[in-house]
Amino acid sequence: MDVMSSAAARAGVEIHTDTRGSALVVDADGRVTGLRAVRFGDSVHYRARHAVVLTTGGFADNEAMVGDHAPALLGHGTVSDGLDDGSGILMATALGAATRRLAAVQAALAFVPLMACHGLIVNARGERFINEDVYPGRFSQAALLQPAPWWVILDEEGYDSMTPEQRMGVEPRFGAESASELARELGMPEGALERTLELYNEGARVGVDRVHHKAPRWLRELAPPFAAFAPMPAGGPHGLSGFTLGGLRTDADGRVQHVAGHAIRGLFAAGRAASGIHGEGYVSGTSLGDGTFFGRRAGRAAAAGV
Ligand SMILES: Cc1cc2nc3c(=O)[nH]c(=O)nc-3n(C[C@H](O)[C@H](O)[C@H](O)COP(=O)(O)OP(=O)(O)OC[C@H]3O[C@@H](n4cnc5c(N)ncnc54)[C@H](O)[C@@H]3O)c2cc1C
């Protein structure tokens, strides 16, 4: 028995695995009173003494929902257990539940952060789009709006300044004696990478990144030979994967809100089935933290029957 199961057993909670919720049951007054589910192929019906709390995760694994609401993630890898199909969100919206921030996503582009700081992150057109010395979740989010593939461009001095551990085993995908040769290898428009490097180097010489405001401590003229680094594999074709952050609109105790503005009685949600604290973007830990913090609040409120 794992830690969670034994804690649940002590609290008198029964866990039914291999049980898939398929629809919420409501009484004539619109109160949620139970759940229909399928367990080992059999239909089962759970009656809720107080309430149902949906903690079914997000919808990263539901391609149709991603296409409708969070298309930025289409074609990329998913950060999930493979079962984040949005079913809890759909069960609740079938009762008129409101949703919030369905387009918000977490994105992870697996560049080695220190390598990015020493070099440039560029899009498929050889253009920079962000200061490289940011939290990786932030350059990943920015990359979603840029044409893929994305690259880190680094010179020999930058590469040599890192220890093998700092490079995390990542080797150059392409190397070249000049920026134009590298740009040709990468299929970039003629002259684009050269212009990006010229502008960056111009700023580096005076210690100012006028376009993206990278901290002066990272600014150094990049000189040939150059190398291009791809992100580490992460499920999708371009090394980016993510999950959805939006979900059901709840109050701070997890009560699911109806589109008409009132709470749906007997229905709570937490974790990625709900929209929680996230706006645009994501910081590591905020999804687990959001799920546990609001999950506990939702559980308490549901048990109290309020
Ligand atoms: C590799 C990896 C690394 C991560 N790192 C971090 C991190 O550092 N920090 C962070 O905050 N987050 C991180 N996350 C994300 C975080 O794990 C999730 O956002 C979080 O687990 C969501 O919690 P949840 O309880 O809402 O949903 P989930 O953990 O997705 O759980 C939902 C569960 O509901 C089940 N389910 C779905 N539909 C039904 C249904 N109809 N009936 C019954 N069961 C159903 C699913 O099978 C699943 O078991 C990471 C995720 C992965 C995969």
PDBQT file of the ligand as one rigid body, heavy atoms in Angstrom, charges set to zero:
ROOT
HETATM    1  C1  LIG A 401       6.772  14.501 -15.967  1.00  0.00    +0.000 C 
HETATM    2  C2  LIG A 401       5.926  15.518 -15.278  1.00  0.00    +0.000 A 
HETATM    3  C3  LIG A 401       6.554  16.500 -14.514  1.00  0.00    +0.000 A 
HETATM    4  C4  LIG A 401       5.790  17.462 -13.858  1.00  0.00    +0.000 A 
HETATM    5  N1  LIG A 401       6.406  18.397 -13.080  1.00  0.00    +0.000 NA
HETATM    6  C5  LIG A 401       5.667  19.271 -12.373  1.00  0.00    +0.000 A 
HETATM    7  C6  LIG A 401       6.266  20.196 -11.475  1.00  0.00    +0.000 A 
HETATM    8  O1  LIG A 401       7.475  20.212 -11.311  1.00  0.00    +0.000 OA
HETATM    9  N2  LIG A 401       5.466  21.039 -10.804  1.00  0.00    +0.000 N 
HETATM   10  C7  LIG A 401       4.109  21.057 -10.965  1.00  0.00    +0.000 A 
HETATM   11  O2  LIG A 401       3.439  21.834 -10.318  1.00  0.00    +0.000 OA
HETATM   12  N3  LIG A 401       3.509  20.210 -11.808  1.00  0.00    +0.000 NA
HETATM   13  C8  LIG A 401       4.253  19.329 -12.503  1.00  0.00    +0.000 A 
HETATM   14  N4  LIG A 401       3.656  18.457 -13.367  1.00  0.00    +0.000 N 
HETATM   15  C9  LIG A 401       2.223  18.605 -13.602  1.00  0.00    +0.000 C 
HETATM   16  C10 LIG A 401       1.425  18.018 -12.495  1.00  0.00    +0.000 C 
HETATM   17  O3  LIG A 401       1.855  16.685 -12.244  1.00  0.00    +0.000 OA
HETATM   18  C11 LIG A 401      -0.058  18.022 -12.893  1.00  0.00    +0.000 C 
HETATM   19  O4  LIG A 401      -0.444  19.295 -13.324  1.00  0.00    +0.000 OA
HETATM   20  C12 LIG A 401      -0.877  17.584 -11.721  1.00  0.00    +0.000 C 
HETATM   21  O5  LIG A 401      -0.605  16.214 -11.439  1.00  0.00    +0.000 OA
HETATM   22  C13 LIG A 401      -2.344  17.738 -11.988  1.00  0.00    +0.000 C 
HETATM   23  O6  LIG A 401      -3.005  17.172 -10.907  1.00  0.00    +0.000 OA
HETATM   24  P1  LIG A 401      -4.516  16.721 -10.997  1.00  0.00    +0.000 P 
HETATM   25  O7  LIG A 401      -4.769  15.965  -9.740  1.00  0.00    +0.000 OA
HETATM   26  O8  LIG A 401      -5.361  17.868 -11.318  1.00  0.00    +0.000 OA
HETATM   27  O9  LIG A 401      -4.599  15.751 -12.250  1.00  0.00    +0.000 OA
HETATM   28  P2  LIG A 401      -3.775  14.452 -12.623  1.00  0.00    +0.000 P 
HETATM   29  O10 LIG A 401      -2.563  14.293 -11.775  1.00  0.00    +0.000 OA
HETATM   30  O11 LIG A 401      -3.626  14.500 -14.106  1.00  0.00    +0.000 OA
HETATM   31  O12 LIG A 401      -4.754  13.296 -12.202  1.00  0.00    +0.000 OA
HETATM   32  C14 LIG A 401      -5.997  13.137 -12.811  1.00  0.00    +0.000 C 
HETATM   33  C15 LIG A 401      -6.397  11.684 -12.640  1.00  0.00    +0.000 C 
HETATM   34  O13 LIG A 401      -7.754  11.535 -12.992  1.00  0.00    +0.000 OA
HETATM   35  C16 LIG A 401      -7.888  10.391 -13.805  1.00  0.00    +0.000 C 
HETATM   36  N5  LIG A 401      -9.097  10.564 -14.626  1.00  0.00    +0.000 N 
HETATM   37  C17 LIG A 401      -9.250  11.335 -15.739  1.00  0.00    +0.000 A 
HETATM   38  N6  LIG A 401     -10.514  11.262 -16.178  1.00  0.00    +0.000 NA
HETATM   39  C18 LIG A 401     -11.165  10.429 -15.334  1.00  0.00    +0.000 A 
HETATM   40  C19 LIG A 401     -12.508   9.950 -15.266  1.00  0.00    +0.000 A 
HETATM   41  N7  LIG A 401     -13.440  10.319 -16.155  1.00  0.00    +0.000 N 
HETATM   42  N8  LIG A 401     -12.859   9.090 -14.263  1.00  0.00    +0.000 NA
HETATM   43  C20 LIG A 401     -11.927   8.701 -13.331  1.00  0.00    +0.000 A 
HETATM   44  N9  LIG A 401     -10.641   9.121 -13.344  1.00  0.00    +0.000 NA
HETATM   45  C21 LIG A 401     -10.276   9.978 -14.342  1.00  0.00    +0.000 A 
HETATM   46  C22 LIG A 401      -6.595  10.329 -14.600  1.00  0.00    +0.000 C 
HETATM   47  O14 LIG A 401      -6.350   9.012 -15.035  1.00  0.00    +0.000 OA
HETATM   48  C23 LIG A 401      -5.588  10.757 -13.540  1.00  0.00    +0.000 C 
HETATM   49  O15 LIG A 401      -5.154   9.675 -12.775  1.00  0.00    +0.000 OA
HETATM   50  C24 LIG A 401       4.388  17.458 -14.007  1.00  0.00    +0.000 A 
HETATM   51  C25 LIG A 401       3.757  16.470 -14.772  1.00  0.00    +0.000 A 
HETATM   52  C26 LIG A 401       4.533  15.511 -15.412  1.00  0.00    +0.000 A 
HETATM   53  C27 LIG A 401       3.824  14.445 -16.219  1.00  0.00    +0.000 C 
ENDROOT
TORSDOF 0
